[in-house]
């Protein structure tokens, strides 16, 4: 009779498989998380500020000379420009193309201040603008 050593119990690979599945699920959830969209944020801030400008005009009869005039009744704070590297607010100025008018604008994805020059749809250079008339 041969003397055999006792057989070792075989380890299950189930815990390792469960760990791999959990890791893959965590990576999938991480990649599906909502990411900030600066373009959407800029358009939302422009829309909010444009409504405040219209409310000011309806109440006062004309648009304000400076955007800070909206802080009294229409806005709690000036919406920030998500494309401004310094985190500054949206801009409100006379554009080079029409010095008599005003434009509310964000720097846009190129992050350069073109003083309210509308964004070119082909080159994508320029600012995200809302004309104020």
Buried (B, 14 or more C-beta within 10 A) or exposed (E): EEEEEEEEEEEEEEEEEEEEEEEEEEEEEEEEEEEEEBEEBBBEBBEBBBEBBEBBBEEEEEBBEEBEBBEEEBBEEBBBBBBBEEEEBBBBBBBEEEEEEBBBBBBBBBEEBBEBBBBEEEEEEBBBBBBBE
